């Protein structure tokens, strides 16, 4: 799946080279969209082939809010600033960047706008995750604890492989003995009768 993702992402980036992003705003955004799509494909290839075990896809709200949204704001700012000359949005973003003192950083990053687009697509793909394979229990409902099964199975195997603890000064219990069952003490043997010797 990683190889397929790399191949598809490379194809999308190659198609983006067919478009001259300096000709018009539409062609610029088409090229950036193809590059961003390449990053998204790379993330989804790992989702489908590596971590999932073919589980049910889900969306991580934490990654979306704390990871993608900040990246989208900063990356979108750079993408708008890198638009072809004559765009209203480009002029406004460059003016605002100069007013808040980040004009130099924005100007430097616009030279690598393709990498910004690829990173945005990749970060967006990281928003998606899987819950692991879902199986039906005996009542016909999905068991959400299946994702923890490998860990539980490893714990069970480790517990079965460990030898039982033996207290110091105490003989180990024989295998198969019922631990915890009280047993009656064995009766002491009767004392042997002494022979009476006459004459003493």
C-alpha positions as CSV (number, residue, x, y, z in Angstrom):
1,X,0.0,0.0,0.0
2,X,2.9,2.4,0.7
3,X,4.3,1.7,-2.8
4,X,0.9,2.3,-4.4
5,X,0.5,5.5,-2.4
6,X,3.9,6.7,-3.5
7,X,3.2,5.9,-7.2
8,X,-0.2,7.7,-7.1
9,X,1.2,10.7,-5.3
10,X,4.1,10.9,-7.8
11,X,1.6,10.7,-10.6
12,X,-0.5,13.6,-9.2
13,X,2.6,15.7,-8.7
14,X,3.7,14.9,-12.3
15,X,0.3,16.0,-13.6
16,X,0.7,19.2,-11.6
17,X,3.9,20.0,-13.7
18,X,1.7,20.0,-16.8
19,X,-0.1,23.1,-15.4
20,X,1.7,26.4,-15.4
21,X,0.7,27.9,-12.1
22,X,1.9,31.4,-13.1
23,X,-0.6,31.7,-16.0
24,X,-3.8,32.2,-14.0
25,X,-5.2,31.9,-10.6
26,X,-7.4,28.9,-11.6
27,X,-4.4,26.9,-12.9
28,X,-2.4,27.8,-9.8
29,X,-5.0,26.4,-7.5
30,X,-5.4,23.3,-9.8
31,X,-1.7,22.6,-9.5
32,X,-1.7,23.1,-5.8
33,X,-4.7,20.9,-5.4
34,X,-2.9,18.1,-7.3
35,X,0.1,18.4,-5.1
36,X,-2.0,18.5,-1.9
37,X,-3.8,15.4,-3.2
38,X,-0.5,13.6,-3.4
39,X,0.1,14.3,0.3
40,X,-3.4,13.0,1.1
41,X,-2.8,9.8,-0.8
42,X,0.5,9.2,1.1
43,X,-1.4,9.4,4.4
44,X,-4.3,7.3,3.3
45,X,-1.9,4.6,2.0
46,X,-0.6,4.1,5.5
47,X,-4.1,4.2,6.9
48,X,-5.2,1.4,4.6
49,X,-2.1,-0.7,4.6
50,X,-0.3,-0.3,7.9
51,X,-2.2,0.5,11.1
52,X,-5.7,-0.5,10.2
53,X,-6.0,-4.3,9.9
54,X,-8.9,-3.3,7.7
55,X,-10.8,-1.7,10.6
56,X,-13.6,0.9,10.4
57,X,-12.4,4.4,9.5
58,X,-12.9,7.2,12.0
59,X,-12.1,10.9,12.3
60,X,-9.9,12.2,15.1
61,X,-11.4,15.5,16.3
62,X,-8.3,16.2,18.3
63,X,-6.0,15.9,15.3
64,X,-8.4,17.9,13.2
65,X,-8.6,20.8,15.8
66,X,-5.1,20.8,17.1
67,X,-3.2,19.6,14.1
68,X,-4.9,20.3,10.8
69,X,-6.7,23.6,11.5
70,X,-3.5,25.5,12.6
71,X,-1.7,24.0,9.6
72,X,-4.5,25.0,7.3
73,X,-4.5,28.6,8.5
74,X,-0.7,29.0,8.1
75,X,-0.4,27.0,5.0
76,X,-3.5,28.7,3.4
77,X,-1.9,32.0,4.2
78,X,1.2,31.0,2.3
79,X,-0.7,29.6,-0.6
80,X,-2.7,32.8,-1.0
81,X,0.4,34.9,-0.8
82,X,2.1,32.8,-3.5
83,X,-0.7,33.3,-6.1
84,X,0.1,34.9,-9.4
85,X,0.4,38.7,-9.5
86,X,-2.8,40.6,-9.9
87,X,-4.8,38.6,-7.4
88,X,-6.7,40.7,-4.8
89,X,-6.2,38.1,-2.1
90,X,-2.4,38.0,-2.7
91,X,-2.1,41.7,-2.3
92,X,-4.1,41.8,0.9
93,X,-2.2,38.9,2.5
94,X,1.1,40.5,1.6
95,X,0.0,43.8,3.1
96,X,-1.2,42.2,6.3
97,X,2.0,40.1,6.5
98,X,4.1,43.3,6.3
99,X,1.9,45.1,8.9
100,X,2.3,42.3,11.5
101,X,6.0,41.8,10.8
102,X,6.0,38.4,9.0
103,X,6.5,39.7,5.5
104,X,10.0,38.2,5.2
105,X,9.0,34.8,6.4
106,X,6.0,34.7,4.1
107,X,8.1,35.8,1.1
108,X,10.7,33.0,1.9
109,X,8.1,30.3,2.2
110,X,6.3,31.2,-1.0
111,X,9.3,30.0,-3.0
112,X,8.5,26.4,-1.7
113,X,4.8,26.6,-2.0
114,X,4.6,23.1,-3.5
115,X,6.0,21.6,-0.3
116,X,3.4,23.6,1.7
117,X,0.6,22.1,-0.4
118,X,2.0,18.6,-0.1
119,X,2.2,19.0,3.7
120,X,-1.3,20.3,4.0
121,X,-2.6,17.2,2.2
122,X,-0.5,14.9,4.3
123,X,-1.7,16.5,7.6
124,X,-5.3,16.3,6.5
125,X,-4.9,12.6,5.8
126,X,-3.6,12.1,9.4
127,X,-7.0,13.2,10.7
128,X,-8.4,9.8,9.7
129,X,-7.7,6.7,11.7
130,X,-9.3,3.3,12.3
131,X,-10.7,1.6,15.3
132,X,-9.4,-1.8,14.4
133,X,-11.5,-4.8,13.1
134,X,-15.0,-5.0,14.4
135,X,-16.6,-8.3,15.2
136,X,-20.1,-9.3,16.3
137,X,-20.6,-10.8,19.7
138,X,-23.0,-13.5,20.6
139,X,-25.9,-10.9,20.8
140,X,-25.2,-9.7,17.3
141,X,-23.6,-6.4,18.4
142,X,-20.2,-5.1,17.6
143,X,-17.6,-5.5,20.3
144,X,-15.6,-2.3,20.6
145,X,-13.0,-4.0,22.8
146,X,-11.6,-6.1,19.9
147,X,-8.9,-3.5,19.3
148,X,-7.4,-4.3,22.6
149,X,-7.3,-8.1,22.0
150,X,-3.7,-8.4,20.9
151,X,-2.5,-6.7,24.2
152,X,-4.9,-8.9,26.2
153,X,-3.7,-12.0,24.5
154,X,-0.1,-11.1,25.1
155,X,-0.8,-10.6,28.8
156,X,-2.5,-14.0,29.0
157,X,0.4,-15.8,27.3
158,X,2.9,-14.0,29.6
159,X,0.9,-15.0,32.7
160,X,0.7,-18.6,31.5
161,X,4.4,-18.8,30.9
162,X,5.4,-17.5,34.3
163,X,6.2,-20.2,37.0
164,X,4.2,-20.0,40.2
165,X,5.7,-18.2,43.1
166,X,7.1,-20.3,45.9
167,X,7.4,-19.0,49.4
168,X,10.7,-19.4,51.2
169,X,10.6,-22.4,53.6
170,X,7.5,-23.9,52.0
171,X,7.5,-26.8,49.6
172,X,5.8,-26.1,46.3
173,X,2.3,-27.5,45.8
174,X,2.2,-30.5,43.4
175,X,0.8,-29.9,40.0
176,X,-3.0,-30.3,40.0
177,X,-3.3,-29.7,43.7
178,X,-6.4,-27.8,44.8
179,X,-4.8,-24.6,46.2
180,X,-6.8,-23.1,49.1
181,X,-8.5,-26.3,50.2
182,X,-8.1,-27.0,53.8
183,X,-6.8,-30.6,54.6
184,X,-7.1,-32.4,58.0
185,X,-3.8,-33.1,59.7
186,X,-2.7,-36.7,59.7
187,X,-3.1,-38.4,63.1
188,X,0.1,-39.1,65.0
189,X,1.2,-42.7,65.2
190,X,0.3,-44.6,68.4
191,X,3.2,-45.0,70.7
192,X,4.7,-48.5,70.8
193,X,4.1,-50.6,73.9
194,X,7.1,-51.4,76.0
195,X,7.9,-55.0,76.8
196,X,8.0,-55.7,80.5
197,X,11.1,-57.7,81.5
198,X,10.6,-59.8,84.6
199,X,13.3,-59.8,87.1
200,X,14.1,-56.1,86.8
